[in-house]
Amino acid sequence: MILAKVTGTLVAPVKNEHLEKCKLLIVQPVDLNGNPEGSDLLAIDYSDAGIGDTVLVAQEGDVVKQLTGSDKIPANAIIMGVVDGMDLAD
């Protein structure tokens, strides 16, 4: 899983039939201090996240298939949760 910040939404009036009910968000991976790192990702939102939220994104293995119950969804990143806060040990 990676930590990311939601930076935008993707609106597509015409999209793959298996994505019709999916909310798509643009996320920017961040480090533990909130600094951007890496490239933006397009992720399916299953956590009701919004712009500005810090989120946990899974993008490895068959996580999209496992959570949606479908292997027909053409995506490899999914927002697993919205981060309310973090406590880092010294």
C-alpha positions in Angstrom: 0.0 0.0 0.0 1.0 3.6 -0.6 0.1 6.8 1.1 -1.3 9.4 -1.4 -3.1 12.7 -1.6 -6.3 13.1 -3.7 -5.6 15.8 -6.2 -8.5 15.5 -8.6 -11.5 13.6 -10.0 -11.9 12.0 -13.4 -15.1 12.4 -15.2 -15.7 10.3 -18.2 -19.2 10.3 -19.7 -18.3 7.2 -21.8 -16.1 4.5 -20.2 -15.6 0.8 -20.0 -18.9 -0.9 -19.0 -17.2 -2.4 -15.9 -16.2 1.0 -14.7 -19.7 2.6 -15.0 -20.4 2.5 -11.3 -16.9 3.3 -10.1 -15.8 6.7 -8.8 -12.3 7.5 -10.2 -9.9 9.8 -8.5 -6.4 11.2 -9.3 -4.0 10.6 -6.5 -0.4 11.8 -5.9 1.8 9.4 -3.9 3.4 11.2 -0.9 6.0 10.4 1.7 5.3 10.2 5.5 5.8 14.0 5.7 3.2 14.6 2.9 5.8 15.6 0.3 4.9 14.4 -3.3 6.9 11.5 -4.6 6.5 9.6 -7.9 3.8 10.0 -10.6 0.1 10.6 -10.2 -2.2 7.5 -10.3 -5.7 6.9 -11.3 -7.5 4.9 -8.6 -11.0 3.5 -8.0 -12.5 5.0 -4.8 -14.1 2.6 -2.4 -13.8 4.9 0.6 -15.8 8.0 -0.3 -12.6 10.1 -0.5 -12.4 13.6 -1.8 -10.0 16.2 -3.1 -7.4 17.0 -0.4 -7.8 13.8 1.5 -4.8 11.6 2.4 -5.6 8.1 1.4 -4.2 4.5 1.4 -4.0 3.1 -2.1 -3.4 -0.5 -2.9 -2.0 -1.3 -6.3 -0.3 -4.6 -6.1 -1.5 -8.1 -6.9 -5.2 -8.8 -7.4 -6.5 -6.3 -4.9 -9.1 -4.7 -7.3 -10.4 -8.1 -8.3 -10.6 -9.2 -4.6 -12.5 -6.1 -3.5 -14.8 -5.8 -6.4 -15.4 -9.5 -7.0 -14.7 -9.0 -10.7 -11.7 -9.7 -12.8 -13.2 -7.6 -15.6 -12.5 -4.1 -14.1 -9.6 -2.7 -16.0 -7.8 -1.0 -13.1 -4.9 -1.8 -10.8 -5.2 0.8 -8.1 -7.9 1.2 -5.5 -8.4 3.6 -2.5 -8.7 1.4 0.6 -9.2 4.1 3.2 -9.1 7.8 4.2 -6.3 8.6 6.7 -7.6 10.7 9.6 -4.2 11.1 11.3 -0.8 9.5 11.7 1.4 9.1 14.7 5.1 8.4 13.9 7.5 7.0 16.5 10.8 8.9 17.0 
